Amino acid sequence: MTTLTMRPYAGEADLQPICDLLNHCDAVDRLDDSYAVEDLRLEFDDPRLDPARDLRLWEGAGGQLVGFGQTWVPQDASTGDGFLYWRLHPGARGDGIEGELIAWGGQRIREATRGRGLDARLISSAREHDAYSRGVLTQHGMAPIRYFYKMSRPLGEPIEDTPLPEGFTLRHVASDADIAAWVDAYNLSFIDHWNHHPRTVESHRHWLRHPSYQPERDLIAVAPDGTVAAICFCNIDPEENARNGSNAGSVHILGTRRGYRKIGLGRAILLSGLRRLRDDGVDTARLNVDAENPTGALRLYESVGFSVTYMSIAYAQDL
């Protein structure tokens, strides 16, 4: 059995080894989940994350990094759910370290939810084709609870020119007031979705610091009274494309605010986002969707030419 040492995150010096481990696992397991050091630096600096408690590293006798775990526990009081992301080097698999990773994640989530009067639950995920990770989660008492699709669409195919409903205007985020209105629209678009946790202006601003963020791809549909009624947050990450040998952009977030649904806003702003990605030079658009999305997003995406690339499965265990 491999002898490993578990330790907390030590800061900047750990970023490159973590990045290398994640990308090695990505290549071996075909996870479509590659990282750059800047991505991790930004993620670990998220104001909602406590690096000292939410990150753990496992090292071999020679100091090489072979395991990584990250938890995230939403701070709102509506749920006791906590999420575990983990990766283990292929050379260290099957020696019992998986159990340590899962146990650490459960312990951290119990700690973070203690005193909130909520039932703690551990959630983690695995790709449908990843028999190893699915087996680990099942072996440690976790069961599937939700399914998600990664979808893609070639942008060389025609894109409908569907106008916004009469009286609505399309523009991109351009001011601090727009950012606050975007967050408000986001929360009222996803309030009835599975695993929704309110976003704050502070946490949203944090992610806008990513070098790939371009306000011109952050589209908003504005109602006649000035309300931001729908959002379509698109992105192109040149460094990620270079790492993966791809030329793709993402529709990160598409949402229509309650009270403005079923009038064609979502379709119109999505198509505008696709045209923006095409005009900015990428040949493929990608997005993620909950297979049981309550607003019919899956049907919308299929109707404009998206098809499923792969499926991910969320597993859970009551703690």
Long-range contacts (C-beta under 8 A, 24 or more apart in sequence): 1-95, 1-96, 2-60, 2-66, 2-92, 2-95, 2-97, 3-60, 3-61, 4-58, 4-59, 4-60, 4-66, 4-67, 4-92, 4-97, 4-100, 5-58, 5-59, 6-56, 6-57, 6-58, 6-100, 6-104, 7-56, 7-57, 7-59, 8-51, 8-52, 8-53, 8-55, 8-56, 8-57, 9-44, 9-51, 9-52, 9-55, 9-56, 9-57, 10-57, 11-51, 12-41, 14-57, 14-65, 15-40, 15-41, 15-44, 17-65, 18-57, 18-65, 18-68, 20-65, 21-65, 21-66, 21-67, 21-68, 21-87, 21-89, 22-68, 22-87, 23-243, 24-89, 24-90, 25-87, 25-88, 25-89, 25-90, 28-90, 29-127, 29-130, 29-132, 29-133, 30-127, 30-129, 31-127, 31-130, 32-150, 32-244, 32-310, 34-240, 34-243, 34-244, 36-239, 36-240, 36-243, 38-210, 38-211, 38-239, 39-210, 42-206, 42-207, 42-209, 42-210, 45-206, 46-203, 46-206, 46-207, 47-202, 47-203, 47-206, 48-72, 48-74, 48-75, 48-203, 53-108, 53-111, 53-112, 54-108, 56-101, 56-104, 58-88, 58-92, 58-97, 58-100, 58-101, 60-92, 65-89, 66-91, 66-92, 66-97, 67-92, 67-97, 67-100, 67-101, 69-101, 69-104, 69-105, 71-105, 71-108, 71-109, 71-112, 73-108, 73-109, 73-112, 73-113, 74-197, 76-197, 76-198, 77-116, 77-118, 78-197, 79-118, 79-121, 79-197, 80-109, 80-113, 80-116, 80-118, 80-119, 80-120, 80-121, 81-120, 81-121, 81-123, 81-195, 81-316, 82-108, 82-109, 82-112, 82-113, 82-120, 82-121, 82-122, 82-123, 83-123, 83-124, 84-109, 84-122, 84-123, 84-124, 85-124, 86-124, 93-132, 98-136, 98-139, 98-140, 99-140, 102-136, 102-137, 102-140, 102-142, 106-317, 106-319, 109-319, 110-319, 119-318, 119-319, 120-318, 120-319, 121-316, 121-317, 121-318, 121-319, 122-316, 122-317, 122-319, 123-314, 123-315, 123-316, 124-314, 124-315, 125-312, 125-313, 125-314, 125-315, 126-312, 126-313, 126-315, 127-310, 127-311, 127-312, 127-313, 128-310, 128-311, 128-312, 128-313, 129-310, 134-313, 134-315, 137-315, 138-315, 140-317, 141-317, 142-315, 142-316, 142-317, 143-315, 143-316, 143-317, 144-313, 144-314, 144-315, 145-314, 145-315, 145-316, 146-194, 146-195, 146-290, 146-291, 146-292, 146-313, 146-314, 147-290, 147-291, 147-292, 147-311, 147-312, 147-313, 147-314, 148-288, 148-289, 148-290, 148-291, 148-311, 148-312, 148-313, 148-314, 149-288, 149-289, 149-291, 149-298, 149-308, 149-309, 149-310, 149-311, 149-312, 150-286, 150-287, 150-288, 150-308, 150-309, 150-310, 150-311, 150-312, 151-286, 151-287, 151-288, 151-289, 151-301, 151-306, 151-307, 151-308, 151-309, 152-248, 152-284, 152-285, 152-286, 152-287, 152-306, 152-307, 152-309, 153-274, 153-284, 153-285, 153-286, 153-301, 153-304, 153-305, 153-306, 153-307, 154-283, 154-284, 154-305, 155-274, 155-277, 155-278, 155-282, 155-283, 155-284, 155-285, 156-283, 157-305, 159-271, 159-274, 159-275, 159-278, 159-304, 160-271, 160-304, 161-271, 162-264, 162-267, 162-268, 162-271, 163-268, 164-221, 164-264, 164-265, 164-268, 164-269, 165-263, 165-264, 165-265, 165-268, 167-223, 167-224, 168-221, 168-222, 168-223, 168-224, 168-229, 168-265, 169-221, 169-222, 170-219, 170-220, 170-221, 170-222, 170-268, 170-269, 170-272, 171-219, 171-220, 171-222, 172-215, 172-216, 172-217, 172-218, 172-219, 172-220, 173-215, 173-218, 173-219, 173-220, 174-215, 178-220, 178-228, 179-204, 179-205, 179-208, 181-220, 181-227, 181-228, 182-218, 182-220, 182-228, 182-231, 184-228, 185-220, 185-227, 185-228, 185-229, 185-230, 185-231, 185-255, 185-257, 186-231, 186-253, 186-255, 188-257, 188-258, 188-259, 189-230, 189-231, 189-255, 189-256, 189-257, 189-258, 190-255, 191-258, 192-258, 192-294, 192-295, 193-290, 193-293, 193-294, 193-295, 194-290, 194-292, 210-237, 211-239, 212-236, 212-237, 212-238, 212-239, 212-240, 216-276, 217-249, 217-273, 217-276, 217-277, 217-280, 219-269, 219-272, 219-273, 219-276, 221-265, 221-268, 221-269, 223-260, 227-257, 227-260, 228-257, 229-256, 229-257, 229-260, 229-265, 230-254, 230-255, 230-256, 230-257, 230-260, 230-265, 230-266, 230-269, 231-255, 231-269, 232-269, 232-270, 232-272, 232-273, 234-273, 234-276, 234-277, 236-277, 236-280, 236-281, 236-282, 241-282, 246-284, 247-281, 247-282, 247-283, 247-284, 248-282, 248-283, 248-284, 248-285, 248-286, 249-277, 249-280, 249-282, 249-284, 249-285, 249-286, 250-285, 250-286, 250-287, 251-277, 251-285, 251-286, 251-287, 252-287, 254-287, 254-297, 256-295, 261-295, 266-295, 266-297, 266-300, 267-300, 267-303, 267-304, 270-300, 270-301, 270-304, 271-304, 274-304
